[in-house]
Amino acid sequence: MHRPVPGRFPCGYDPVLEALPIGIYFLEGDRLRYVNPWLSEALGYGNCEELIGKSFPEIIHPDDRERIKLEIQGQTARTDRMKSGAACSKRMDPPSGCA
């Protein structure tokens, strides 16, 4: 069984991600950086470590690979815009009494 690696995520989210009854994965480029136990089991792998480092397209059905590739590219573009501030530049107005 997969065990959380301390410090893998900021703010101690490991227990939350590990316990969720849905598949969660994180990519770095097209490589799997994190897979929670639920997804690992759903895909038929013995433990999460078997998936870490695999190319994401390796676990996608061949008929769906091109569509998923385009979706990931779109998500990456949105993330890049958000990092630059172009996608979400807002001024916040806190309630009175808040700094």
Secondary structure, 3 states (H helix, E strand, C coil): CCCCCCCCCHHHCHHHHHHCCCCCEEEECCEEEEECHHHHHHCCCCCHHHCCCCEHHHHCCHHHHHHHHHHHHHHHHHHHHHHHCCCCCCCCCCCCCCC
